[in-house]
Amino acid sequence: MADVRIFITAEDMKQARLYWGAMPLPTGSELIGLLARPSGELGAAIKMPSGIINQGNAGVMKATNCKV
């Protein structure tokens, strides 16, 4: 999805942690910021070990078709 945006300021990282919740991240993954979709939907931007970035909300992952 070409219009996905990722925000990485300190405040964005705090918001991303809230969107993901208290669950541990998947093994080998990294929280990299706040992800925004064109629809206005927000979530945590999570980089998987493969380099794919997924959206995370309350422990649930959604594909973005984006890769680092």
PDB file of N, CA, C and O in Angstrom:
ATOM      1  N   MET A   1       0.850  -1.169   0.000  1.00  0.00           N
ATOM      2  CA  MET A   1       0.000   0.000   0.000  1.00  0.00           C
ATOM      3  C   MET A   1       0.894   1.230   0.000  1.00  0.00           C
ATOM      4  O   MET A   1       1.591   1.479   0.984  1.00  0.00           O
ATOM      5  N   ALA A   2       0.892   1.974  -1.040  1.00  0.00           N
ATOM      6  CA  ALA A   2       1.820   3.078  -1.231  1.00  0.00           C
ATOM      7  C   ALA A   2       1.554   4.261  -0.317  1.00  0.00           C
ATOM      8  O   ALA A   2       2.482   5.021  -0.039  1.00  0.00           O
ATOM      9  N   ASP A   3       0.345   4.453   0.157  1.00  0.00           N
ATOM     10  CA  ASP A   3       0.014   5.634   0.936  1.00  0.00           C
ATOM     11  C   ASP A   3       0.164   5.460   2.437  1.00  0.00           C
ATOM     12  O   ASP A   3      -0.232   6.347   3.193  1.00  0.00           O
ATOM     13  N   VAL A   4       0.718   4.356   2.887  1.00  0.00           N
ATOM     14  CA  VAL A   4       0.952   4.155   4.316  1.00  0.00           C
ATOM     15  C   VAL A   4       2.056   5.110   4.744  1.00  0.00           C
ATOM     16  O   VAL A   4       3.069   5.240   4.057  1.00  0.00           O
ATOM     17  N   ARG A   5       1.863   5.781   5.882  1.00  0.00           N
ATOM     18  CA  ARG A   5       2.873   6.701   6.403  1.00  0.00           C
ATOM     19  C   ARG A   5       3.294   6.230   7.777  1.00  0.00           C
ATOM     20  O   ARG A   5       2.479   5.718   8.544  1.00  0.00           O
ATOM     21  N   ILE A   6       4.580   6.406   8.089  1.00  0.00           N
ATOM     22  CA  ILE A   6       5.121   6.016   9.390  1.00  0.00           C
ATOM     23  C   ILE A   6       5.734   7.248  10.030  1.00  0.00           C
ATOM     24  O   ILE A   6       6.502   7.979   9.404  1.00  0.00           O
ATOM     25  N   PHE A   7       5.375   7.466  11.300  1.00  0.00           N
ATOM     26  CA  PHE A   7       5.865   8.608  12.068  1.00  0.00           C
ATOM     27  C   PHE A   7       6.734   8.081  13.206  1.00  0.00           C
ATOM     28  O   PHE A   7       6.362   7.112  13.869  1.00  0.00           O
ATOM     29  N   ILE A   8       7.901   8.717  13.442  1.00  0.00           N
ATOM     30  CA  ILE A   8       8.867   8.115  14.351  1.00  0.00           C
ATOM     31  C   ILE A   8       9.355   9.032  15.477  1.00  0.00           C
ATOM     32  O   ILE A   8      10.388   8.740  16.081  1.00  0.00           O
ATOM     33  N   THR A   9       8.660  10.119  15.778  1.00  0.00           N
ATOM     34  CA  THR A   9       9.087  10.976  16.886  1.00  0.00           C
ATOM     35  C   THR A   9       8.866  10.239  18.209  1.00  0.00           C
ATOM     36  O   THR A   9       8.211   9.197  18.246  1.00  0.00           O
ATOM     37  N   ALA A  10       9.411  10.781  19.281  1.00  0.00           N
ATOM     38  CA  ALA A  10       9.246  10.169  20.602  1.00  0.00           C
ATOM     39  C   ALA A  10       7.767  10.052  20.975  1.00  0.00           C
ATOM     40  O   ALA A  10       7.346   9.036  21.528  1.00  0.00           O
ATOM     41  N   GLU A  11       6.982  11.084  20.676  1.00  0.00           N
ATOM     42  CA  GLU A  11       5.541  11.043  20.973  1.00  0.00           C
ATOM     43  C   GLU A  11       4.837   9.975  20.127  1.00  0.00           C
ATOM     44  O   GLU A  11       3.942   9.287  20.617  1.00  0.00           O
ATOM     45  N   ASP A  12       5.241   9.839  18.866  1.00  0.00           N
ATOM     46  CA  ASP A  12       4.664   8.807  18.003  1.00  0.00           C
ATOM     47  C   ASP A  12       4.966   7.415  18.549  1.00  0.00           C
ATOM     48  O   ASP A  12       4.110   6.531  18.502  1.00  0.00           O
ATOM     49  N   MET A  13       6.168   7.217  19.064  1.00  0.00           N
ATOM     50  CA  MET A  13       6.536   5.911  19.624  1.00  0.00           C
ATOM     51  C   MET A  13       5.675   5.592  20.854  1.00  0.00           C
ATOM     52  O   MET A  13       5.268   4.446  21.045  1.00  0.00           O
ATOM     53  N   LYS A  14       5.397   6.605  21.686  1.00  0.00           N
ATOM     54  CA  LYS A  14       4.521   6.387  22.843  1.00  0.00           C
ATOM     55  C   LYS A  14       3.129   5.966  22.393  1.00  0.00           C
ATOM     56  O   LYS A  14       2.536   5.050  22.963  1.00  0.00           O
ATOM     57  N   GLN A  15       2.609   6.638  21.365  1.00  0.00           N
ATOM     58  CA  GLN A  15       1.289   6.296  20.840  1.00  0.00           C
ATOM     59  C   GLN A  15       1.290   4.885  20.245  1.00  0.00           C
ATOM     60  O   GLN A  15       0.338   4.127  20.432  1.00  0.00           O
ATOM     61  N   ALA A  16       2.356   4.542  19.532  1.00  0.00           N
ATOM     62  CA  ALA A  16       2.447   3.210  18.928  1.00  0.00           C
ATOM     63  C   ALA A  16       2.411   2.122  19.997  1.00  0.00           C
ATOM     64  O   ALA A  16       1.763   1.091  19.813  1.00  0.00           O
ATOM     65  N   ARG A  17       3.106   2.347  21.113  1.00  0.00           N
ATOM     66  CA  ARG A  17       3.088   1.360  22.205  1.00  0.00           C
ATOM     67  C   ARG A  17       1.663   1.188  22.748  1.00  0.00           C
ATOM     68  O   ARG A  17       1.254   0.077  23.087  1.00  0.00           O
ATOM     69  N   LEU A  18       0.916   2.287  22.826  1.00  0.00           N
ATOM     70  CA  LEU A  18      -0.470   2.202  23.288  1.00  0.00           C
ATOM     71  C   LEU A  18      -1.337   1.431  22.297  1.00  0.00           C
ATOM     72  O   LEU A  18      -2.182   0.634  22.703  1.00  0.00           O
ATOM     73  N   TYR A  19      -1.132   1.662  20.998  1.00  0.00           N
ATOM     74  CA  TYR A  19      -1.913   0.945  19.985  1.00  0.00           C
ATOM     75  C   TYR A  19      -1.616  -0.555  20.020  1.00  0.00           C
ATOM     76  O   TYR A  19      -2.520  -1.366  19.821  1.00  0.00           O
ATOM     77  N   TRP A  20      -0.358  -0.932  20.272  1.00  0.00           N
ATOM     78  CA  TRP A  20      -0.017  -2.357  20.302  1.00  0.00           C
ATOM     79  C   TRP A  20      -0.525  -2.995  21.590  1.00  0.00           C
ATOM     80  O   TRP A  20      -1.091  -4.088  21.543  1.00  0.00           O
ATOM     81  N   GLY A  21      -0.341  -2.350  22.727  1.00  0.00           N
ATOM     82  CA  GLY A  21      -0.798  -2.894  24.000  1.00  0.00           C
ATOM     83  C   GLY A  21       0.342  -3.517  24.787  1.00  0.00           C
ATOM     84  O   GLY A  21       1.515  -3.331  24.466  1.00  0.00           O
ATOM     85  N   ALA A  22      -0.026  -4.258  25.821  1.00  0.00           N
ATOM     86  CA  ALA A  22       0.957  -4.817  26.756  1.00  0.00           C
ATOM     87  C   ALA A  22       1.590  -6.121  26.290  1.00  0.00           C
ATOM     88  O   ALA A  22       2.546  -6.591  26.908  1.00  0.00           O
ATOM     89  N   MET A  23       1.085  -6.711  25.225  1.00  0.00           N
ATOM     90  CA  MET A  23       1.611  -7.989  24.753  1.00  0.00           C
ATOM     91  C   MET A  23       3.037  -7.812  24.231  1.00  0.00           C
ATOM     92  O   MET A  23       3.396  -6.744  23.734  1.00  0.00           O
ATOM     93  N   PRO A  24       3.847  -8.869  24.348  1.00  0.00           N
ATOM     94  CA  PRO A  24       5.178  -8.784  23.740  1.00  0.00           C
ATOM     95  C   PRO A  24       5.057  -8.773  22.222  1.00  0.00           C
ATOM     96  O   PRO A  24       4.106  -9.317  21.660  1.00  0.00           O
ATOM     97  N   LEU A  25       6.017  -8.156  21.574  1.00  0.00           N
ATOM     98  CA  LEU A  25       6.062  -8.166  20.112  1.00  0.00           C
ATOM     99  C   LEU A  25       6.425  -9.570  19.630  1.00  0.00           C
ATOM    100  O   LEU A  25       7.025 -10.340  20.380  1.00  0.00           O
ATOM    101  N   PRO A  26       6.073  -9.912  18.400  1.00  0.00           N
ATOM    102  CA  PRO A  26       6.488 -11.210  17.863  1.00  0.00           C
ATOM    103  C   PRO A  26       8.014 -11.342  17.902  1.00  0.00           C
ATOM    104  O   PRO A  26       8.723 -10.342  17.793  1.00  0.00           O
ATOM    105  N   THR A  27       8.512 -12.548  18.054  1.00  0.00           N
ATOM    106  CA  THR A  27       9.937 -12.806  18.150  1.00  0.00           C
ATOM    107  C   THR A  27      10.695 -12.195  16.979  1.00  0.00           C
ATOM    108  O   THR A  27      10.355 -12.423  15.818  1.00  0.00           O
ATOM    109  N   GLY A  28      11.724 -11.418  17.296  1.00  0.00           N
ATOM    110  CA  GLY A  28      12.583 -10.819  16.284  1.00  0.00           C
ATOM    111  C   GLY A  28      12.041  -9.560  15.650  1.00  0.00           C
ATOM    112  O   GLY A  28      12.706  -8.978  14.794  1.00  0.00           O
ATOM    113  N   SER A  29      10.848  -9.112  16.040  1.00  0.00           N
ATOM    114  CA  SER A  29      10.270  -7.908  15.435  1.00  0.00           C
ATOM    115  C   SER A  29      10.642  -6.675  16.250  1.00  0.00           C
ATOM    116  O   SER A  29      11.153  -6.783  17.365  1.00  0.00           O
ATOM    117  N   GLU A  30      10.377  -5.502  15.678  1.00  0.00           N
ATOM    118  CA  GLU A  30      10.765  -4.244  16.297  1.00  0.00           C
ATOM    119  C   GLU A  30       9.678  -3.191  16.062  1.00  0.00           C
ATOM    120  O   GLU A  30       9.182  -3.035  14.946  1.00  0.00           O
ATOM    121  N   LEU A  31       9.323  -2.484  17.113  1.00  0.00           N
ATOM    122  CA  LEU A  31       8.385  -1.371  16.998  1.00  0.00           C
ATOM    123  C   LEU A  31       9.154  -0.179  16.432  1.00  0.00           C
ATOM    124  O   LEU A  31      10.131   0.266  17.035  1.00  0.00           O
ATOM    125  N   ILE A  32       8.726   0.342  15.283  1.00  0.00           N
ATOM    126  CA  ILE A  32       9.494   1.416  14.642  1.00  0.00           C
ATOM    127  C   ILE A  32       8.750   2.744  14.591  1.00  0.00           C
ATOM    128  O   ILE A  32       9.334   3.748  14.185  1.00  0.00           O
ATOM    129  N   GLY A  33       7.485   2.782  14.988  1.00  0.00           N
ATOM    130  CA  GLY A  33       6.767   4.049  14.982  1.00  0.00           C
ATOM    131  C   GLY A  33       5.268   3.869  14.888  1.00  0.00           C
ATOM    132  O   GLY A  33       4.732   2.786  15.125  1.00  0.00           O
ATOM    133  N   LEU A  34       4.614   4.943  14.541  1.00  0.00           N
ATOM    134  CA  LEU A  34       3.166   4.988  14.400  1.00  0.00           C
ATOM    135  C   LEU A  34       2.830   4.918  12.915  1.00  0.00           C
ATOM    136  O   LEU A  34       3.413   5.647  12.113  1.00  0.00           O
ATOM    137  N   LEU A  35       1.909   4.061  12.551  1.00  0.00           N
ATOM    138  CA  LEU A  35       1.538   3.855  11.157  1.00  0.00           C
ATOM    139  C   LEU A  35       0.161   4.459  10.908  1.00  0.00           C
ATOM    140  O   LEU A  35      -0.761   4.258  11.698  1.00  0.00           O
ATOM    141  N   ALA A  36       0.022   5.199   9.810  1.00  0.00           N
ATOM    142  CA  ALA A  36      -1.264   5.795   9.429  1.00  0.00           C
ATOM    143  C   ALA A  36      -1.626   5.354   8.019  1.00  0.00           C
ATOM    144  O   ALA A  36      -0.809   5.434   7.102  1.00  0.00           O
ATOM    145  N   ARG A  37      -2.859   4.887   7.855  1.00  0.00           N
ATOM    146  CA  ARG A  37      -3.373   4.499   6.542  1.00  0.00           C
ATOM    147  C   ARG A  37      -4.177   5.665   5.966  1.00  0.00           C
ATOM    148  O   ARG A  37      -4.606   6.541   6.717  1.00  0.00           O
ATOM    149  N   PRO A  38      -4.388   5.692   4.657  1.00  0.00           N
ATOM    150  CA  PRO A  38      -5.152   6.781   4.030  1.00  0.00           C
ATOM    151  C   PRO A  38      -6.560   6.930   4.603  1.00  0.00           C
ATOM    152  O   PRO A  38      -7.124   8.024   4.580  1.00  0.00           O
ATOM    153  N   SER A  39      -7.132   5.844   5.115  1.00  0.00           N
ATOM    154  CA  SER A  39      -8.478   5.880   5.681  1.00  0.00           C
ATOM    155  C   SER A  39      -8.519   6.595   7.030  1.00  0.00           C
ATOM    156  O   SER A  39      -9.597   6.863   7.562  1.00  0.00           O
ATOM    157  N   GLY A  40      -7.323   6.909   7.593  1.00  0.00           N
ATOM    158  CA  GLY A  40      -7.259   7.533   8.910  1.00  0.00           C
ATOM    159  C   GLY A  40      -6.999   6.536  10.013  1.00  0.00           C
ATOM    160  O   GLY A  40      -6.787   6.922  11.163  1.00  0.00           O
ATOM    161  N   GLU A  41      -7.010   5.251   9.680  1.00  0.00           N
ATOM    162  CA  GLU A  41      -6.742   4.196  10.662  1.00  0.00           C
ATOM    163  C   GLU A  41      -5.300   4.299  11.144  1.00  0.00           C
ATOM    164  O   GLU A  41      -4.383   4.460  10.338  1.00  0.00           O
ATOM    165  N   LEU A  42      -5.098   4.206  12.462  1.00  0.00           N
ATOM    166  CA  LEU A  42      -3.770   4.280  13.062  1.00  0.00           C
ATOM    167  C   LEU A  42      -3.427   2.981  13.752  1.00  0.00           C
ATOM    168  O   LEU A  42      -4.313   2.226  14.153  1.00  0.00           O
ATOM    169  N   GLY A  43      -2.140   2.721  13.890  1.00  0.00           N
ATOM    170  CA  GLY A  43      -1.673   1.537  14.603  1.00  0.00           C
ATOM    171  C   GLY A  43      -0.170   1.620  14.777  1.00  0.00           C
ATOM    172  O   GLY A  43       0.473   2.570  14.331  1.00  0.00           O
ATOM    173  N   ALA A  44       0.374   0.616  15.430  1.00  0.00           N
ATOM    174  CA  ALA A  44       1.814   0.534  15.616  1.00  0.00           C
ATOM    175  C   ALA A  44       2.457   0.016  14.337  1.00  0.00           C
ATOM    176  O   ALA A  44       1.955  -0.925  13.723  1.00  0.00           O
ATOM    177  N   ALA A  45       3.568   0.630  13.936  1.00  0.00           N
ATOM    178  CA  ALA A  45       4.338   0.139  12.792  1.00  0.00           C
ATOM    179  C   ALA A  45       5.353  -0.861  13.339  1.00  0.00           C
ATOM    180  O   ALA A  45       6.232  -0.502  14.123  1.00  0.00           O
ATOM    181  N   ILE A  46       5.224  -2.104  12.924  1.00  0.00           N
ATOM    182  CA  ILE A  46       6.078  -3.175  13.436  1.00  0.00           C
ATOM    183  C   ILE A  46       6.857  -3.785  12.288  1.00  0.00           C
ATOM    184  O   ILE A  46       6.285  -4.301  11.328  1.00  0.00           O
ATOM    185  N   LYS A  47       8.189  -3.715  12.408  1.00  0.00           N
ATOM    186  CA  LYS A  47       9.066  -4.298  11.383  1.00  0.00           C
ATOM    187  C   LYS A  47       9.357  -5.741  11.760  1.00  0.00           C
ATOM    188  O   LYS A  47       9.884  -6.024  12.836  1.00  0.00           O
ATOM    189  N   MET A  48       9.006  -6.642  10.864  1.00  0.00           N
ATOM    190  CA  MET A  48       9.235  -8.065  11.076  1.00  0.00           C
ATOM    191  C   MET A  48      10.676  -8.412  10.687  1.00  0.00           C
ATOM    192  O   MET A  48      11.317  -7.636   9.977  1.00  0.00           O
ATOM    193  N   PRO A  49      11.197  -9.555  11.134  1.00  0.00           N
ATOM    194  CA  PRO A  49      12.568  -9.939  10.787  1.00  0.00           C
ATOM    195  C   PRO A  49      12.814  -9.993   9.274  1.00  0.00           C
ATOM    196  O   PRO A  49      13.948  -9.809   8.832  1.00  0.00           O
ATOM    197  N   SER A  50      11.794 -10.236   8.496  1.00  0.00           N
ATOM    198  CA  SER A  50      11.925 -10.313   7.037  1.00  0.00           C
ATOM    199  C   SER A  50      12.030  -8.935   6.382  1.00  0.00           C
ATOM    200  O   SER A  50      12.293  -8.840   5.183  1.00  0.00           O
ATOM    201  N   GLY A  51      11.825  -7.862   7.163  1.00  0.00           N
ATOM    202  CA  GLY A  51      11.853  -6.505   6.618  1.00  0.00           C
ATOM    203  C   GLY A  51      10.481  -5.978   6.262  1.00  0.00           C
ATOM    204  O   GLY A  51      10.342  -4.804   5.921  1.00  0.00           O
ATOM    205  N   ILE A  52       9.460  -6.823   6.335  1.00  0.00           N
ATOM    206  CA  ILE A  52       8.077  -6.401   6.070  1.00  0.00           C
ATOM    207  C   ILE A  52       7.583  -5.573   7.256  1.00  0.00           C
ATOM    208  O   ILE A  52       7.879  -5.888   8.409  1.00  0.00           O
ATOM    209  N   ILE A  53       6.830  -4.515   6.965  1.00  0.00           N
ATOM    210  CA  ILE A  53       6.229  -3.692   8.017  1.00  0.00           C
ATOM    211  C   ILE A  53       4.755  -4.021   8.094  1.00  0.00           C
ATOM    212  O   ILE A  53       4.044  -3.981   7.090  1.00  0.00           O
ATOM    213  N   ASN A  54       4.300  -4.347   9.296  1.00  0.00           N
ATOM    214  CA  ASN A  54       2.895  -4.641   9.548  1.00  0.00           C
ATOM    215  C   ASN A  54       2.310  -3.598  10.484  1.00  0.00           C
ATOM    216  O   ASN A  54       3.035  -2.926  11.217  1.00  0.00           O
ATOM    217  N   GLN A  55       1.000  -3.473  10.450  1.00  0.00           N
ATOM    218  CA  GLN A  55       0.279  -2.614  11.388  1.00  0.00           C
ATOM    219  C   GLN A  55      -0.166  -3.485  12.552  1.00  0.00           C
ATOM    220  O   GLN A  55      -0.699  -4.576  12.349  1.00  0.00           O
ATOM    221  N   GLY A  56       0.053  -3.000  13.775  1.00  0.00           N
ATOM    222  CA  GLY A  56      -0.365  -3.745  14.953  1.00  0.00           C
ATOM    223  C   GLY A  56      -1.346  -2.953  15.787  1.00  0.00           C
ATOM    224  O   GLY A  56      -1.106  -1.788  16.104  1.00  0.00           O
ATOM    225  N   ASN A  57      -2.467  -3.591  16.145  1.00  0.00           N
ATOM    226  CA  ASN A  57      -3.467  -2.994  17.014  1.00  0.00           C
ATOM    227  C   ASN A  57      -3.923  -4.036  18.012  1.00  0.00           C
ATOM    228  O   ASN A  57      -4.452  -5.079  17.629  1.00  0.00           O
ATOM    229  N   ALA A  58      -3.720  -3.757  19.296  1.00  0.00           N
ATOM    230  CA  ALA A  58      -4.161  -4.643  20.374  1.00  0.00           C
ATOM    231  C   ALA A  58      -3.714  -6.085  20.154  1.00  0.00           C
ATOM    232  O   ALA A  58      -4.491  -7.017  20.363  1.00  0.00           O
ATOM    233  N   GLY A  59      -2.473  -6.269  19.735  1.00  0.00           N
ATOM    234  CA  GLY A  59      -1.921  -7.605  19.555  1.00  0.00           C
ATOM    235  C   GLY A  59      -2.279  -8.288  18.250  1.00  0.00           C
ATOM    236  O   GLY A  59      -1.913  -9.444  18.039  1.00  0.00           O
ATOM    237  N   VAL A  60      -2.983  -7.599  17.374  1.00  0.00           N
ATOM    238  CA  VAL A  60      -3.378  -8.171  16.076  1.00  0.00           C
ATOM    239  C   VAL A  60      -2.586  -7.485  14.971  1.00  0.00           C
ATOM    240  O   VAL A  60      -2.473  -6.259  14.948  1.00  0.00           O
ATOM    241  N   MET A  61      -2.037  -8.283  14.055  1.00  0.00           N
ATOM    242  CA  MET A  61      -1.240  -7.738  12.956  1.00  0.00           C
ATOM    243  C   MET A  61      -2.073  -7.651  11.680  1.00  0.00           C
ATOM    244  O   MET A  61      -2.884  -8.530  11.388  1.00  0.00           O
ATOM    245  N   LYS A  62      -1.856  -6.572  10.926  1.00  0.00           N
ATOM    246  CA  LYS A  62      -2.479  -6.393   9.604  1.00  0.00           C
ATOM    247  C   LYS A  62      -1.365  -6.137   8.601  1.00  0.00           C
ATOM    248  O   LYS A  62      -0.447  -5.362   8.868  1.00  0.00           O
ATOM    249  N   ALA A  63      -1.447  -6.787   7.449  1.00  0.00           N
ATOM    250  CA  ALA A  63      -0.445  -6.601   6.406  1.00  0.00           C
ATOM    251  C   ALA A  63      -0.551  -5.211   5.784  1.00  0.00           C
ATOM    252  O   ALA A  63      -1.641  -4.649   5.678  1.00  0.00           O
ATOM    253  N   THR A  64       0.596  -4.664   5.374  1.00  0.00           N
ATOM    254  CA  THR A  64       0.619  -3.374   4.699  1.00  0.00           C
ATOM    255  C   THR A  64       1.201  -3.475   3.294  1.00  0.00           C
ATOM    256  O   THR A  64       1.085  -2.533   2.510  1.00  0.00           O
ATOM    257  N   ASN A  65       1.820  -4.596   2.970  1.00  0.00           N
ATOM    258  CA  ASN A  65       2.518  -4.785   1.697  1.00  0.00           C
ATOM    259  C   ASN A  65       3.684  -3.813   1.529  1.00  0.00           C
ATOM    260  O   ASN A  65       4.064  -3.482   0.406  1.00  0.00           O
ATOM    261  N   CYS A  66       4.254  -3.354   2.657  1.00  0.00           N
ATOM    262  CA  CYS A  66       5.416  -2.477   2.634  1.00  0.00           C
ATOM    263  C   CYS A  66       6.630  -3.241   3.139  1.00  0.00           C
ATOM    264  O   CYS A  66       6.517  -4.098   4.015  1.00  0.00           O
ATOM    265  N   LYS A  67       7.782  -2.926   2.583  1.00  0.00           N
ATOM    266  CA  LYS A  67       9.015  -3.566   3.003  1.00  0.00           C
ATOM    267  C   LYS A  67      10.100  -2.514   3.144  1.00  0.00           C
ATOM    268  O   LYS A  67      10.181  -1.572   2.355  1.00  0.00           O
ATOM    269  N   VAL A  68      10.942  -2.692   4.172  1.00  0.00           N
ATOM    270  CA  VAL A  68      12.060  -1.769   4.413  1.00  0.00           C
ATOM    271  C   VAL A  68      13.196  -2.135   3.493  1.00  0.00           C
ATOM    272  O   VAL A  68      14.245  -1.492   3.520  1.00  0.00           O
TER     273      VAL A  68
END
